[in-house]
Amino acid sequence: MRSGTMSTHHFQSQRMAIAALSIILLPIFVPHLYVPLSRASPSLFLEWNAPRPRNLPLLKAALNRHTLSKQESSLWSPLPHQGWKPCAEPAIRSLPQKSQGYIQVFLDGGLNQQRMGICDAVAVAKILNATLVIPHLEVNPVWQDSSSFMDIFDVDRFVDILRYEISIVKEPPSEYSWSTREYYATGIRATRIKTAPTHASANWYLENVLPVLQSYGIAAIAPFSHRLAFDKLPASIQRLRCKVNFEALGFVSHIKSLGDTIVNHLRYPFRTPGTEILKERNSGTNTERSGKFAVLHLRFDKDMAAHSACEFGGGKAERLALAKYRQLLWQGRVLNSQFTDEELRNQGRCPLTPEEIGLLLAALSFSNSTRLYLASHKVYGGEARISTLKHLFPLMEDKKSLASAEELAKVEGKASLLAAVDYYVSLQSDIFISASPGNMHNALVGHRAYLNLKTIRPNMVLLGPLFLNKSMEWSEFQLAVVNGHKNRQGQIRLRKEKQSIYTYPVPDCMCQL
């Protein structure tokens, strides 16, 4: 709780969680009193019914778990050095005397997809010896956030760190002021390149974009996301992409300030204004004891649930709603929908529910006193869906429980800024866990590998069949989970062909010690 006190909002959140928890957990303790919510109060939910726990025996055992201090200590121990370090770049690079023209890119997707696109845009500008116009971030149809590059990233830092690599301008010069997003949306334009293939080579840009630059002085590439290959590029271009991603892309000050506020409340939860910092017994020095915390990225929004084509315990109403959503967004063209739920789970293709990720963390020896920060967009199913996780980890926090309304004002309702705060906090955590693969998962796995930080990657292929086995005892489940995650806690993995440099930064971005 902030500053040693509990806000009215926090009390209200607790009451909501307890009420929702009673709906979900009541059948665990008083089975004969359970009444399906769909019969008791059908008007409360328009498309889904509050799901009953799907793993009752495991959940009962997890709620009564006892974590050994040795197990927990091992879990929180930092990663040893693994023989790799970020490669130092030369201090000064000379820029070519004459630029070939101006490159504009229009980036779709969420924050982390756009982040990768920015890195690729810098690399393409370098390949073409062009001046980069600060990338334009499209409004995502799902998140509906119109935040610009300069609303999210520190543009001065970006320009300064890359000043010896490429020329960067915030806007095209006045003679190209006509080259706007609106201009390209109204018709076919000679200066717009729409044909960039996914993972295009450097030669493709030299053959297809450079002539446009030389003819018109400016070229706009849209769409641009995932439009540069990960292989067969000069080492200098690969290193430049790494430099952009891990050094040049810093967040604006108010995002970092809010992130620092959240991190401080997680590390020093009992700090109160005006109190003296405790003295360490051995040294006698005035140092405040910092606590450890983990970040859980719970990617369980409606978009993810629908695209997976899995079932999540919400019954017929939920299945119909998700099928309708798939039809609306993707015209039903979702590959997973041709498989049954059991087949998808056996293949490890279903995102983990809040209940399942809670059981995973409990089996890995996270205790109920763990300081857990929830990095998440709106969870599909609301409080009732997440209540089991909160019961397993009662010290779980999020942005709203750790920051005031005034502190949140600049980011409230802006999905990209909220994601940026979560990214910043995730990077400061002792352990990061992502419930399901996705762009934020991929970006943070790579960034934390670059910094040699512990990151737990759920073994989806293992977990799917485990959760289907309804007769498994807790001890057997825990042993399988622990053994299946020994080498999934941040150990360096060399990038394979066609894999993303942003998820697997070794060996392209790092050097051996």
One Martini backbone bead per residue (centre of mass of N, CA, C, O) as a GRO file, in nm:
protein
  513
    1MET     BB    1   0.099   0.034   0.018
    2ARG     BB    2   0.083   0.358   0.021
    3SER     BB    3   0.252   0.502   0.269
    4GLY     BB    4   0.115   0.285   0.481
    5THR     BB    5  -0.157   0.304   0.330
    6MET     BB    6  -0.512   0.273   0.259
    7SER     BB    7  -0.715   0.317   0.014
    8THR     BB    8  -1.028   0.334  -0.099
    9HIS     BB    9  -0.972   0.180  -0.357
   10HIS     BB   10  -0.846  -0.067  -0.215
   11PHE     BB   11  -1.092  -0.150  -0.053
   12GLN     BB   12  -1.275  -0.190  -0.298
   13SER     BB   13  -1.100  -0.404  -0.436
   14GLN     BB   14  -1.119  -0.609  -0.208
   15ARG     BB   15  -1.426  -0.645  -0.210
   16MET     BB   16  -1.442  -0.741  -0.503
   17ALA     BB   17  -1.253  -0.985  -0.473
   18ILE     BB   18  -1.414  -1.132  -0.252
   19ALA     BB   19  -1.676  -1.160  -0.409
   20ALA     BB   20  -1.557  -1.315  -0.649
   21LEU     BB   21  -1.421  -1.542  -0.484
   22SER     BB   22  -1.682  -1.670  -0.371
   23ILE     BB   23  -1.784  -1.773  -0.642
   24ILE     BB   24  -1.532  -1.959  -0.709
   25LEU     BB   25  -1.454  -2.100  -0.406
   26LEU     BB   26  -1.705  -2.219  -0.271
   27PRO     BB   27  -1.697  -2.521  -0.390
   28ILE     BB   28  -1.443  -2.604  -0.230
   29PHE     BB   29  -1.581  -2.571   0.069
   30VAL     BB   30  -1.911  -2.560  -0.039
   31PRO     BB   31  -2.050  -2.749  -0.268
   32HIS     BB   32  -2.373  -2.751  -0.199
   33LEU     BB   33  -2.394  -2.416  -0.250
   34TYR     BB   34  -2.373  -2.418  -0.546
   35VAL     BB   35  -2.453  -2.160  -0.795
   36PRO     BB   36  -2.493  -2.075  -1.091
   37LEU     BB   37  -2.465  -1.760  -1.219
   38SER     BB   38  -2.653  -1.790  -1.469
   39ARG     BB   39  -2.905  -1.843  -1.272
   40ALA     BB   40  -2.882  -1.622  -1.049
   41SER     BB   41  -2.745  -1.371  -1.256
   42PRO     BB   42  -2.772  -1.308  -1.588
   43SER     BB   43  -2.724  -0.981  -1.604
   44LEU     BB   44  -2.413  -0.948  -1.533
   45PHE     BB   45  -2.347  -1.117  -1.802
   46LEU     BB   46  -2.334  -1.114  -2.155
   47GLU     BB   47  -2.092  -1.362  -2.242
   48TRP     BB   48  -2.028  -1.479  -1.947
   49ASN     BB   49  -1.934  -1.713  -1.702
   50ALA     BB   50  -1.830  -1.775  -1.407
   51PRO     BB   51  -1.568  -1.965  -1.347
   52ARG     BB   52  -1.471  -2.254  -1.251
   53PRO     BB   53  -1.248  -2.437  -1.136
   54ARG     BB   54  -1.028  -2.669  -1.325
   55ASN     BB   55  -0.816  -2.738  -1.057
   56LEU     BB   56  -0.902  -2.827  -0.761
   57PRO     BB   57  -0.684  -3.009  -0.629
   58LEU     BB   58  -0.448  -2.815  -0.686
   59LEU     BB   59  -0.567  -2.564  -0.549
   60LYS     BB   60  -0.587  -2.674  -0.263
   61ALA     BB   61  -0.283  -2.731  -0.235
   62ALA     BB   62  -0.179  -2.441  -0.297
   63LEU     BB   63  -0.328  -2.298  -0.057
   64ASN     BB   64  -0.150  -2.517   0.145
   65ARG     BB   65   0.130  -2.438   0.103
   66HIS     BB   66   0.488  -2.512   0.160
   67THR     BB   67   0.773  -2.316   0.161
   68LEU     BB   68   1.096  -2.357   0.128
   69SER     BB   69   1.365  -2.160   0.183
   70LYS     BB   70   1.558  -2.295  -0.021
   71GLN     BB   71   1.375  -2.278  -0.268
   72GLU     BB   72   1.327  -1.968  -0.260
   73SER     BB   73   1.623  -1.879  -0.272
   74SER     BB   74   1.684  -2.006  -0.549
   75LEU     BB   75   1.472  -1.851  -0.711
   76TRP     BB   76   1.601  -1.549  -0.631
   77SER     BB   77   1.855  -1.596  -0.755
   78PRO     BB   78   2.077  -1.488  -0.951
   79LEU     BB   79   2.232  -1.490  -1.233
   80PRO     BB   80   2.489  -1.603  -1.371
   81HIS     BB   81   2.744  -1.568  -1.552
   82GLN     BB   82   2.750  -1.658  -1.925
   83GLY     BB   83   2.986  -1.518  -2.117
   84TRP     BB   84   2.827  -1.242  -2.172
   85LYS     BB   85   2.826  -0.917  -2.345
   86PRO     BB   86   2.789  -0.618  -2.433
   87CYS     BB   87   2.881  -0.446  -2.710
   88ALA     BB   88   3.106  -0.218  -2.787
   89GLU     BB   89   3.103   0.087  -2.933
   90PRO     BB   90   3.216   0.316  -3.105
   91ALA     BB   91   3.231   0.650  -3.027
   92ILE     BB   92   3.289   0.715  -3.343
   93ARG     BB   93   3.108   0.819  -3.635
   94SER     BB   94   3.094   0.882  -3.974
   95LEU     BB   95   2.911   1.069  -4.178
   96PRO     BB   96   2.786   1.120  -4.455
   97GLN     BB   97   2.769   1.404  -4.649
   98LYS     BB   98   2.521   1.266  -4.823
   99SER     BB   99   2.196   1.230  -4.854
  100GLN     BB  100   1.942   1.049  -5.034
  101GLY     BB  101   1.711   1.112  -4.814
  102TYR     BB  102   1.378   1.047  -4.700
  103ILE     BB  103   1.246   0.840  -4.433
  104GLN     BB  104   0.930   0.681  -4.399
  105VAL     BB  105   0.728   0.531  -4.134
  106PHE     BB  106   0.446   0.299  -4.070
  107LEU     BB  107   0.330   0.182  -3.753
  108ASP     BB  108   0.195  -0.100  -3.635
  109GLY     BB  109   0.050  -0.203  -3.358
  110GLY     BB  110   0.193  -0.230  -3.075
  111LEU     BB  111   0.446  -0.118  -2.891
  112ASN     BB  112   0.651  -0.364  -2.947
  113GLN     BB  113   0.620  -0.370  -3.251
  114GLN     BB  114   0.709  -0.076  -3.291
  115ARG     BB  115   0.987  -0.099  -3.168
  116MET     BB  116   1.099  -0.292  -3.385
  117GLY     BB  117   1.040  -0.098  -3.623
  118ILE     BB  118   1.236   0.123  -3.539
  119CYS     BB  119   1.493  -0.042  -3.564
  120ASP     BB  120   1.454  -0.106  -3.867
  121ALA     BB  121   1.448   0.188  -3.969
  122VAL     BB  122   1.738   0.254  -3.900
  123ALA     BB  123   1.866   0.032  -4.072
  124VAL     BB  124   1.750   0.127  -4.347
  125ALA     BB  125   1.877   0.408  -4.343
  126LYS     BB  126   2.166   0.299  -4.344
  127ILE     BB  127   2.156   0.134  -4.606
  128LEU     BB  128   2.056   0.410  -4.775
  129ASN     BB  129   2.164   0.678  -4.677
  130ALA     BB  130   1.939   0.809  -4.485
  131THR     BB  131   1.689   1.012  -4.356
  132LEU     BB  132   1.513   0.999  -4.057
  133VAL     BB  133   1.190   1.002  -3.975
  134ILE     BB  134   1.005   1.004  -3.729
  135PRO     BB  135   0.804   0.769  -3.655
  136HIS     BB  136   0.482   0.652  -3.729
  137LEU     BB  137   0.203   0.585  -3.519
  138GLU     BB  138  -0.046   0.391  -3.532
  139VAL     BB  139  -0.377   0.318  -3.482
  140ASN     BB  140  -0.500   0.077  -3.297
  141PRO     BB  141  -0.796  -0.107  -3.322
  142VAL     BB  142  -0.784  -0.219  -3.026
  143TRP     BB  143  -0.645   0.020  -2.839
  144GLN     BB  144  -0.689   0.322  -2.925
  145ASP     BB  145  -0.394   0.474  -2.967
  146SER     BB  146  -0.248   0.812  -3.048
  147SER     BB  147   0.033   0.792  -2.972
  148SER     BB  148   0.342   0.912  -3.005
  149PHE     BB  149   0.669   0.891  -3.004
  150MET     BB  150   0.699   1.153  -2.809
  151ASP     BB  151   0.501   1.027  -2.586
  152ILE     BB  152   0.713   0.777  -2.520
  153PHE     BB  153   0.988   0.876  -2.636
  154ASP     BB  154   1.313   0.996  -2.612
  155VAL     BB  155   1.416   1.188  -2.867
  156ASP     BB  156   1.688   1.305  -2.775
  157ARG     BB  157   1.822   1.038  -2.711
  158PHE     BB  158   1.785   0.906  -2.984
  159VAL     BB  159   1.952   1.114  -3.148
  160ASP     BB  160   2.217   1.115  -2.982
  161ILE     BB  161   2.300   0.807  -2.995
  162LEU     BB  162   2.266   0.823  -3.335
  163ARG     BB  163   2.447   1.063  -3.457
  164TYR     BB  164   2.684   0.856  -3.587
  165GLU     BB  165   2.484   0.687  -3.783
  166ILE     BB  166   2.233   0.889  -3.830
  167SER     BB  167   1.995   1.088  -3.963
  168ILE     BB  168   1.756   1.294  -3.775
  169VAL     BB  169   1.408   1.389  -3.794
  170LYS     BB  170   1.095   1.507  -3.697
  171GLU     BB  171   1.062   1.650  -3.980
  172PRO     BB  172   1.011   1.736  -4.272
  173PRO     BB  173   1.077   1.947  -4.484
  174SER     BB  174   0.889   2.187  -4.642
  175GLU     BB  175   0.904   2.048  -4.937
  176TYR     BB  176   0.761   1.776  -4.769
  177SER     BB  177   0.479   1.846  -4.622
  178TRP     BB  178   0.288   1.653  -4.800
  179SER     BB  179   0.416   1.400  -4.646
  180THR     BB  180   0.149   1.222  -4.529
  181ARG     BB  181  -0.081   1.011  -4.410
  182GLU     BB  182  -0.320   1.140  -4.563
  183TYR     BB  183  -0.197   1.136  -4.847
  184TYR     BB  184  -0.170   0.811  -4.857
  185ALA     BB  185  -0.491   0.755  -4.805
  186THR     BB  186  -0.607   0.891  -5.104
  187GLY     BB  187  -0.385   0.722  -5.278
  188ILE     BB  188  -0.170   0.671  -5.526
  189ARG     BB  189   0.189   0.687  -5.468
  190ALA     BB  190   0.517   0.721  -5.574
  191THR     BB  191   0.639   0.749  -5.260
  192ARG     BB  192   0.500   0.476  -5.203
  193ILE     BB  193   0.573   0.166  -5.029
  194LYS     BB  194   0.377  -0.152  -5.038
  195THR     BB  195   0.591  -0.412  -5.122
  196ALA     BB  196   0.720  -0.497  -4.870
  197PRO     BB  197   0.844  -0.768  -4.756
  198THR     BB  198   0.878  -1.000  -4.544
  199HIS     BB  199   1.191  -1.001  -4.465
  200ALA     BB  200   1.375  -0.814  -4.613
  201SER     BB  201   1.640  -0.730  -4.779
  202ALA     BB  202   1.885  -0.513  -4.845
  203ASN     BB  203   1.861  -0.531  -5.157
  204TRP     BB  204   1.567  -0.454  -5.183
  205TYR     BB  205   1.608  -0.158  -5.093
  206LEU     BB  206   1.819  -0.083  -5.310
  207GLU     BB  207   1.622  -0.159  -5.560
  208ASN     BB  208   1.329  -0.011  -5.453
  209VAL     BB  209   1.399   0.263  -5.278
  210LEU     BB  210   1.639   0.425  -5.382
  211PRO     BB  211   1.509   0.532  -5.651
  212VAL     BB  212   1.297   0.706  -5.506
  213LEU     BB  213   1.490   0.889  -5.357
  214GLN     BB  214   1.641   0.994  -5.617
  215SER     BB  215   1.374   1.116  -5.749
  216TYR     BB  216   1.219   1.264  -5.473
  217GLY     BB  217   1.370   1.259  -5.169
  218ILE     BB  218   1.126   1.056  -5.087
  219ALA     BB  219   1.007   0.781  -4.865
  220ALA     BB  220   0.723   0.565  -4.804
  221ILE     BB  221   0.667   0.298  -4.566
  222ALA     BB  222   0.359   0.109  -4.629
  223PRO     BB  223   0.399  -0.124  -4.466
  224PHE     BB  224   0.664  -0.218  -4.200
  225SER     BB  225   0.628  -0.449  -4.031
  226HIS     BB  226   0.855  -0.695  -4.070
  227ARG     BB  227   1.069  -0.558  -4.317
  228LEU     BB  228   1.331  -0.716  -4.191
  229ALA     BB  229   1.575  -0.916  -4.179
  230PHE     BB  230   1.777  -1.149  -3.968
  231ASP     BB  231   1.949  -1.223  -4.221
  232LYS     BB  232   2.210  -1.141  -4.419
  233LEU     BB  233   2.364  -0.918  -4.250
  234PRO     BB  234   2.554  -0.697  -4.142
  235ALA     BB  235   2.697  -0.659  -3.838
  236SER     BB  236   2.651  -0.349  -3.817
  237ILE     BB  237   2.339  -0.364  -3.846
  238GLN     BB  238   2.282  -0.545  -3.605
  239ARG     BB  239   2.412  -0.359  -3.392
  240LEU     BB  240   2.227  -0.121  -3.446
  241ARG     BB  241   1.962  -0.251  -3.356
  242CYS     BB  242   2.061  -0.297  -3.068
  243LYS     BB  243   2.118  -0.002  -2.996
  244VAL     BB  244   1.832   0.094  -3.021
  245ASN     BB  245   1.684  -0.104  -2.827
  246PHE     BB  246   1.900  -0.090  -2.561
  247GLU     BB  247   1.963   0.247  -2.575
  248ALA     BB  248   1.782   0.463  -2.742
  249LEU     BB  249   1.505   0.345  -2.614
  250GLY     BB  250   1.365   0.575  -2.420
  251PHE     BB  251   1.167   0.705  -2.192
  252VAL     BB  252   0.987   0.929  -2.074
  253SER     BB  253   0.985   1.085  -1.772
  254HIS     BB  254   0.690   1.011  -1.669
  255ILE     BB  255   0.727   0.706  -1.701
  256LYS     BB  256   0.976   0.670  -1.519
  257SER     BB  257   0.853   0.795  -1.265
  258LEU     BB  258   0.621   0.596  -1.232
  259GLY     BB  259   0.797   0.343  -1.230
  260ASP     BB  260   0.962   0.421  -0.975
  261THR     BB  261   0.726   0.432  -0.783
  262ILE     BB  262   0.646   0.135  -0.810
  263VAL     BB  263   0.917   0.006  -0.736
  264ASN     BB  264   0.940   0.131  -0.450
  265HIS     BB  265   0.678  -0.002  -0.337
  266LEU     BB  266   0.785  -0.295  -0.384
  267ARG     BB  267   1.061  -0.272  -0.220
  268TYR     BB  268   0.909  -0.054   0.001
  269PRO     BB  269   0.615  -0.127   0.157
  270PHE     BB  270   0.686   0.012   0.468
  271ARG     BB  271   0.709   0.292   0.392
  272THR     BB  272   0.713   0.605   0.573
  273PRO     BB  273   0.672   0.914   0.637
  274GLY     BB  274   0.932   1.016   0.871
  275THR     BB  275   1.089   0.762   0.888
  276GLU     BB  276   1.339   0.572   0.981
  277ILE     BB  277   1.595   0.401   0.877
  278LEU     BB  278   1.705   0.104   0.917
  279LYS     BB  279   1.945  -0.072   1.081
  280GLU     BB  280   2.196  -0.267   1.030
  281ARG     BB  281   2.319  -0.495   1.242
  282ASN     BB  282   2.620  -0.530   1.142
  283SER     BB  283   2.703  -0.228   1.031
  284GLY     BB  284   2.514   0.032   1.130
  285THR     BB  285   2.388   0.135   0.884
  286ASN     BB  286   2.184   0.351   0.684
  287THR     BB  287   1.967   0.109   0.549
  288GLU     BB  288   1.731   0.010   0.336
  289ARG     BB  289   1.543  -0.259   0.296
  290SER     BB  290   1.513  -0.456   0.021
  291GLY     BB  291   1.287  -0.602  -0.190
  292LYS     BB  292   1.146  -0.848  -0.373
  293PHE     BB  293   1.023  -0.882  -0.721
  294ALA     BB  294   0.761  -0.972  -0.943
  295VAL     BB  295   0.661  -1.010  -1.286
  296LEU     BB  296   0.334  -1.039  -1.439
  297HIS     BB  297   0.239  -1.126  -1.765
  298LEU     BB  298  -0.110  -1.111  -1.839
  299ARG     BB  299  -0.217  -1.253  -2.138
  300PHE     BB  300  -0.586  -1.208  -2.109
  301ASP     BB  301  -0.749  -1.120  -2.356
  302LYS     BB  302  -0.986  -1.132  -2.594
  303ASP     BB  303  -0.801  -1.155  -2.836
  304MET     BB  304  -0.640  -1.401  -2.732
  305ALA     BB  305  -0.874  -1.596  -2.674
  306ALA     BB  306  -0.993  -1.602  -2.962
  307HIS     BB  307  -0.734  -1.686  -3.126
  308SER     BB  308  -0.687  -1.965  -2.980
  309ALA     BB  309  -0.967  -2.148  -2.955
  310CYS     BB  310  -1.017  -2.188  -2.665
  311GLU     BB  311  -1.116  -2.301  -2.345
  312PHE     BB  312  -1.223  -2.123  -2.012
  313GLY     BB  313  -1.511  -2.195  -1.847
  314GLY     BB  314  -1.772  -2.012  -1.970
  315GLY     BB  315  -1.914  -2.171  -2.173
  316LYS     BB  316  -2.135  -2.120  -2.425
  317ALA     BB  317  -2.128  -1.810  -2.422
  318GLU     BB  318  -1.823  -1.785  -2.464
  319ARG     BB  319  -1.792  -1.944  -2.727
  320LEU     BB  320  -1.977  -1.760  -2.896
  321ALA     BB  321  -1.833  -1.490  -2.849
  322LEU     BB  322  -1.552  -1.576  -2.966
  323ALA     BB  323  -1.654  -1.659  -3.245
  324LYS     BB  324  -1.765  -1.380  -3.320
  325TYR     BB  325  -1.495  -1.229  -3.289
  326ARG     BB  326  -1.340  -1.387  -3.506
  327GLN     BB  327  -1.529  -1.302  -3.738
  328LEU     BB  328  -1.490  -0.994  -3.712
  329LEU     BB  329  -1.163  -0.982  -3.731
  330TRP     BB  330  -1.098  -1.275  -3.921
  331GLN     BB  331  -1.329  -1.431  -4.066
  332GLY     BB  332  -1.248  -1.711  -3.909
  333ARG     BB  333  -0.923  -1.708  -3.971
  334VAL     BB  334  -0.834  -1.963  -3.754
  335LEU     BB  335  -0.640  -2.228  -3.721
  336ASN     BB  336  -0.725  -2.342  -3.434
  337SER     BB  337  -1.043  -2.397  -3.498
  338GLN     BB  338  -0.984  -2.704  -3.609
  339PHE     BB  339  -0.945  -2.766  -3.312
  340THR     BB  340  -0.952  -2.893  -3.018
  341ASP     BB  341  -0.899  -2.825  -2.697
  342GLU     BB  342  -0.726  -3.075  -2.635
  343GLU     BB  343  -0.530  -3.046  -2.871
  344LEU     BB  344  -0.422  -2.764  -2.796
  345ARG     BB  345  -0.316  -2.838  -2.513
  346ASN     BB  346  -0.119  -3.066  -2.604
  347GLN     BB  347   0.039  -2.835  -2.788
  348GLY     BB  348   0.059  -2.556  -2.625
  349ARG     BB  349  -0.185  -2.331  -2.751
  350CYS     BB  350  -0.276  -2.218  -2.468
  351PRO     BB  351  -0.341  -1.979  -2.274
  352LEU     BB  352  -0.293  -1.885  -1.964
  353THR     BB  353  -0.460  -1.868  -1.695
  354PRO     BB  354  -0.472  -1.734  -1.392
  355GLU     BB  355  -0.488  -2.008  -1.253
  356GLU     BB  356  -0.247  -2.149  -1.399
  357ILE     BB  357  -0.023  -1.943  -1.326
  358GLY     BB  358  -0.058  -1.981  -1.021
  359LEU     BB  359   0.022  -2.282  -1.013
  360LEU     BB  360   0.300  -2.248  -1.132
  361LEU     BB  361   0.419  -2.058  -0.915
  362ALA     BB  362   0.370  -2.244  -0.675
  363ALA     BB  363   0.544  -2.485  -0.787
  364LEU     BB  364   0.812  -2.290  -0.799
  365SER     BB  365   0.800  -2.142  -0.492
  366PHE     BB  366   0.599  -1.929  -0.465
  367SER     BB  367   0.481  -1.747  -0.224
  368ASN     BB  368   0.224  -1.573  -0.043
  369SER     BB  369   0.462  -1.328  -0.001
  370THR     BB  370   0.476  -1.230  -0.278
  371ARG     BB  371   0.582  -0.975  -0.481
  372LEU     BB  372   0.330  -0.897  -0.724
  373TYR     BB  373   0.325  -0.775  -1.052
  374LEU     BB  374   0.066  -0.665  -1.274
  375ALA     BB  375   0.102  -0.697  -1.622
  376SER     BB  376  -0.190  -0.555  -1.776
  377HIS     BB  377  -0.450  -0.573  -1.940
  378LYS     BB  378  -0.752  -0.642  -1.981
  379VAL     BB  379  -0.924  -0.897  -1.837
  380TYR     BB  380  -1.084  -1.168  -1.936
  381GLY     BB  381  -1.355  -1.162  -1.692
  382GLY     BB  382  -1.225  -1.015  -1.476
  383GLU     BB  383  -1.233  -1.059  -1.140
  384ALA     BB  384  -1.336  -1.355  -1.146
  385ARG     BB  385  -1.088  -1.463  -1.311
  386ILE     BB  386  -0.854  -1.344  -1.092
  387SER     BB  387  -0.914  -1.440  -0.794
  388THR     BB  388  -0.739  -1.693  -0.760
  389LEU     BB  389  -0.466  -1.550  -0.790
  390LYS     BB  390  -0.510  -1.359  -0.546
  391HIS     BB  391  -0.531  -1.589  -0.337
  392LEU     BB  392  -0.240  -1.704  -0.388
  393PHE     BB  393  -0.153  -1.370  -0.417
  394PRO     BB  394  -0.220  -1.119  -0.194
  395LEU     BB  395   0.038  -0.916  -0.295
  396MET     BB  396  -0.088  -0.820  -0.541
  397GLU     BB  397  -0.019  -0.576  -0.794
  398ASP     BB  398  -0.074  -0.249  -0.945
  399LYS     BB  399  -0.101   0.057  -1.060
  400LYS     BB  400  -0.360   0.140  -0.886
  401SER     BB  401  -0.231   0.037  -0.601
  402LEU     BB  402   0.059   0.226  -0.632
  403ALA     BB  403  -0.097   0.474  -0.754
  404SER     BB  404  -0.218   0.767  -0.809
  405ALA     BB  405  -0.428   0.954  -0.991
  406GLU     BB  406  -0.216   1.173  -1.050
  407GLU     BB  407   0.011   0.976  -1.153
  408LEU     BB  408  -0.192   0.846  -1.385
  409ALA     BB  409  -0.306   1.073  -1.573
  410LYS     BB  410  -0.100   1.056  -1.831
  411VAL     BB  411  -0.191   0.726  -1.889
  412GLU     BB  412  -0.479   0.714  -1.885
  413GLY     BB  413  -0.625   0.536  -2.154
  414LYS     BB  414  -0.320   0.456  -2.263
  415ALA     BB  415  -0.192   0.175  -2.381
  416SER     BB  416   0.106   0.249  -2.452
  417LEU     BB  417   0.180   0.384  -2.181
  418LEU     BB  418   0.108   0.146  -1.999
  419ALA     BB  419   0.309  -0.050  -2.136
  420ALA     BB  420   0.561   0.118  -2.071
  421VAL     BB  421   0.544   0.092  -1.767
  422ASP     BB  422   0.555  -0.218  -1.759
  423TYR     BB  423   0.828  -0.242  -1.896
  424TYR     BB  424   0.994  -0.083  -1.690
  425VAL     BB  425   0.926  -0.260  -1.442
  426SER     BB  426   1.015  -0.533  -1.562
  427LEU     BB  427   1.323  -0.446  -1.587
  428GLN     BB  428   1.348  -0.417  -1.252
  429SER     BB  429   1.306  -0.698  -1.188
  430ASP     BB  430   1.398  -1.007  -1.060
  431ILE     BB  431   1.135  -1.129  -1.201
  432PHE     BB  432   1.006  -1.265  -1.511
  433ILE     BB  433   0.662  -1.338  -1.622
  434SER     BB  434   0.500  -1.502  -1.896
  435ALA     BB  435   0.206  -1.654  -1.980
  436SER     BB  436   0.245  -1.562  -2.292
  437PRO     BB  437   0.313  -1.523  -2.596
  438GLY     BB  438   0.458  -1.216  -2.736
  439ASN     BB  439   0.576  -0.902  -2.778
  440MET     BB  440   0.649  -0.851  -2.481
  441HIS     BB  441   0.784  -1.111  -2.425
  442ASN     BB  442   1.002  -1.091  -2.648
  443ALA     BB  443   1.129  -0.821  -2.560
  444LEU     BB  444   1.202  -0.905  -2.257
  445VAL     BB  445   1.368  -1.153  -2.305
  446GLY     BB  446   1.590  -0.997  -2.459
  447HIS     BB  447   1.656  -0.763  -2.259
  448ARG     BB  448   1.726  -0.954  -2.014
  449ALA     BB  449   1.951  -1.107  -2.155
  450TYR     BB  450   2.131  -0.855  -2.201
  451LEU     BB  451   2.125  -0.818  -1.859
  452ASN     BB  452   2.113  -1.087  -1.697
  453LEU     BB  453   1.807  -1.175  -1.630
  454LYS     BB  454   1.545  -1.318  -1.479
  455THR     BB  455   1.342  -1.555  -1.682
  456ILE     BB  456   1.025  -1.704  -1.707
  457ARG     BB  457   0.935  -1.973  -1.928
  458PRO     BB  458   0.673  -2.127  -2.009
  459ASN     BB  459   0.590  -2.472  -2.058
  460MET     BB  460   0.342  -2.539  -2.268
  461VAL     BB  461   0.378  -2.839  -2.350
  462LEU     BB  462   0.370  -2.937  -2.054
  463LEU     BB  463   0.110  -2.795  -1.925
  464GLY     BB  464  -0.129  -2.888  -2.088
  465PRO     BB  465  -0.134  -3.195  -1.996
  466LEU     BB  466  -0.134  -3.142  -1.691
  467PHE     BB  467  -0.421  -2.993  -1.688
  468LEU     BB  468  -0.573  -3.252  -1.806
  469ASN     BB  469  -0.483  -3.398  -1.545
  470LYS     BB  470  -0.719  -3.474  -1.286
  471SER     BB  471  -0.528  -3.698  -1.102
  472MET     BB  472  -0.309  -3.517  -1.006
  473GLU     BB  473  -0.078  -3.462  -0.783
  474TRP     BB  474   0.100  -3.217  -0.640
  475SER     BB  475   0.383  -3.349  -0.628
  476GLU     BB  476   0.386  -3.429  -0.929
  477PHE     BB  477   0.339  -3.150  -1.047
  478GLN     BB  478   0.580  -3.004  -0.918
  479LEU     BB  479   0.806  -3.181  -1.035
  480ALA     BB  480   0.741  -3.129  -1.333
  481VAL     BB  481   0.772  -2.820  -1.326
  482VAL     BB  482   1.061  -2.795  -1.220
  483ASN     BB  483   1.199  -2.972  -1.439
  484GLY     BB  484   1.062  -2.797  -1.688
  485HIS     BB  485   1.229  -2.508  -1.565
  486LYS     BB  486   1.545  -2.511  -1.531
  487ASN     BB  487   1.599  -2.397  -1.854
  488ARG     BB  488   1.372  -2.126  -1.809
  489GLN     BB  489   1.556  -1.861  -1.649
  490GLY     BB  490   1.770  -1.706  -1.868
  491GLN     BB  491   1.919  -1.871  -2.046
  492ILE     BB  492   2.123  -1.878  -2.296
  493ARG     BB  493   2.022  -1.834  -2.646
  494LEU     BB  494   2.086  -1.900  -2.955
  495ARG     BB  495   2.031  -1.780  -3.251
  496LYS     BB  496   1.832  -1.867  -3.505
  497GLU     BB  497   1.721  -1.897  -3.795
  498LYS     BB  498   1.475  -1.634  -3.823
  499GLN     BB  499   1.514  -1.520  -3.562
  500SER     BB  500   1.490  -1.279  -3.331
  501ILE     BB  501   1.704  -1.030  -3.219
  502TYR     BB  502   1.507  -0.924  -2.982
  503THR     BB  503   1.495  -1.217  -2.834
  504TYR     BB  504   1.797  -1.308  -2.959
  505PRO     BB  505   2.101  -1.140  -2.891
  506VAL     BB  506   2.252  -1.412  -2.940
  507PRO     BB  507   2.540  -1.291  -3.100
  508ASP     BB  508   2.480  -1.001  -3.229
  509CYS     BB  509   2.480  -0.812  -2.939
  510MET     BB  510   2.718  -1.000  -2.830
  511CYS     BB  511   3.002  -1.088  -2.625
  512GLN     BB  512   3.258  -1.268  -2.530
  513LEU     BB  513   3.462  -1.288  -2.237
   0.00000   0.00000   0.00000
